[in-house]
Amino acid sequence: MSDFLALLDVLNHELNGAEPSAAISGKADSISTGVAYSVAEVARMLREAGADGEAWQVDTSWLAVLAGDIDDVRQHVAEEEAARRR
């Protein structure tokens, strides 16, 4: 899971710039259907395997990439997990 989140973090910076939260322009207007399908399929497979927590991490990180305003995907997921536990 850690490697997959790291990959999404790299993708985030490729799509949204070096510091996505500060960028107004330079964000991706479109995402390859192959990438979108792959991420969705990983989440689906995790749910099917009963790994709902990990599927949630994939969904949360993917939505952060799509939003384009999160600088560190792994940190974002950790903060969201902490918020869920409160």
Residue pairs with C-beta under 8 A, 6 or more apart in sequence:
1 54
1 57
2 74
4 42
4 58
5 57
5 61
5 73
5 74
5 77
6 74
8 39
8 58
8 61
8 62
8 65
8 73
9 61
9 72
9 73
9 74
11 35
11 65
12 20
12 64
12 65
12 68
12 70
12 73
13 20
15 27
15 28
15 31
15 65
15 68
16 23
16 26
16 27
16 28
16 65
16 68
16 69
17 23
17 26
17 27
19 71
20 27
20 68
20 69
20 70
20 71
21 69
21 70
21 71
23 68
27 68
28 68
31 66
39 58
39 62
40 62
42 58
43 55
43 58
43 59
43 62
44 55
46 52
46 54
46 55
46 58
47 55
57 77
57 81
60 76
60 77
60 80
61 73
61 74
61 76
61 77
64 70
64 73
64 76
64 77
65 73
70 76
